[in-house]
């Protein structure tokens, strides 16, 4: 299928860049363009900044390809492009990244491009020849980046949820011992956190506990792991991880040395772990009757009957300019100049 040339721009502000260690990466949010998810990935590797364009189309049995030509721009905080790569050509045939491993030296990036520890990266993409993706019904009018209604149902905006668990008696865990958090249902799928003491290191894992079925399925995720203080504030935060679940399994990193965890993060022998999850794309799970509107976390009546275990969720909001609030208060409500958090739906109820 040879379409007219289409183009789009990915742009992201990466934060806390100077704290990135060697071989550590940061990823942007995914964006859907012409029915395919894309994102930017930056790396700190051997004193160089690497920038990569990622195509995240889910793999299937049918072969497909997306021919691209793109430029990498590193922007000054005032919006002007002060670094532009030459045009790069690459044909994506699987969900992977491609880019420049040595965009510039890390020292130059910190000196010339950082402001308030933020780095602004932009990738301008032109899509050329596309094969094996007829089912996405790409719009034919020039750079039209709109999806038909059926495509909107197949490729929704990311959905997100938060898992949080207090693990107790952590110092008593032996080598190769696991400890599991409570299971919670989000978007019709059970999830839980586990921690592991493995060779004097703390491992933290996100588990997708969807039952095995004959039909193939996949859940593409991005997530961050937070270790919290006793007051609930993050004391340790990882960079983003990406993983596509295709079976009931756990995925996560070796987070830190066990001694460091005991010294810096334990309180009353308890460890508080939070994982913030964003679901990018789901395939083969139509039977879960997902409500397709935004971040709606609704379960069907059938699912309620099938999943009677207690469910829980977390609401978090940052209220700004609080000192300027005024007016009489009645009970928990401030009537004048009130400030409310964003509404989130869990189990069919807004909170």
C-alpha positions, 0 to 999 in steps of 0.5 A: 500500500503506497500512501501519499506522504504523511507527517507528524511531530512528536515533542516531549519535555524530559525532566530530571535529566541530569540525574540519569546514570550511565545506561539509564533511559527516559521515555515520553508518553505514547501518541497514536498517529495513523493508527500506530503508537509512537514515542521518544526515548533518550539514553545516557550511555558512555558520556553521550546523549542518545535519542530514538524514535520508537514505533510501537505497533503490536506484532502479529503473524502478518508481516508489516512495514512502515517506511519513515524519514525523520529529523531529531531536534533538540530545542532551547527552552525558548522553543528555537531549534539549536540542534538538528540532525540530518535526515534519517531513514528507517523502515520499521518492521517490528516494535522497536526503536531507531535513532542516534546513539551519539546525538551529542556528548552528555557534557554538551547537552548539560551545558547548552540545552538544559534549563531547570534540569529539563530537556526538550526533544522533538522528532519530525516524522514523514511516513512513506511506504506502508505495507501490511497495515490495510486494516488501519484504514489510513486517511487518504487526504494528505497529512490527515491523521484522523482515525475512523470510529472503529479505529478509535475503539481499537487504539484508545488514549492511554488508561492509567491506574495506581497500585499501592501496597504496604509490605510488612516484616520485610527484614525477615525475607530470606534469599529468593523469597517473594512477597505479594501484594493484594490483587486489584482489578483494573479495566477487567484485568487483575494486577498486583505487585510483588517484591523479592529478596534476590542475592542481596538485592530488592526486586519489584515486579508488576504482575498481570494476572489475566487468565490464560486462554487459547486466544492470543492477547496483549496488554502494552504498558508503561509504568513507574515504580515509587518507594514511598516514605511513611508520610506517603511521599515518594522517596525513590522513583525509577525511570519509566519501564515499557513491557507488553504482557502476553501471559500471566507473568511479572516484570520489573527491575532489580531496584537497589541493594537490600542493605540500602532498602533496609537503611533508607526506606524501611519504617517499622519493618514496612516497605511502601511500594507504589506502581503507576501504570499506563495502558497503551494498547490492548488486543484480544481482550474484547470479552472484557467489555472495556468502557472505551471513554478515556480512563474509565475503569468500569467492570461489567455486571458479569465481571462483578459476579466473577470477581467478588474480592475486595477492590481498592484504588488510589486517588492522588492530586496536587492542589496548587496556590492553596495559600490563596484560597479563602471563604467560609468552610462547611465541613470538608467543603470550601464553598468560595474559591473551592478547589477540587481534584480531577474526577476518576472513575473506578468500578463504574463510580466517579470519585 
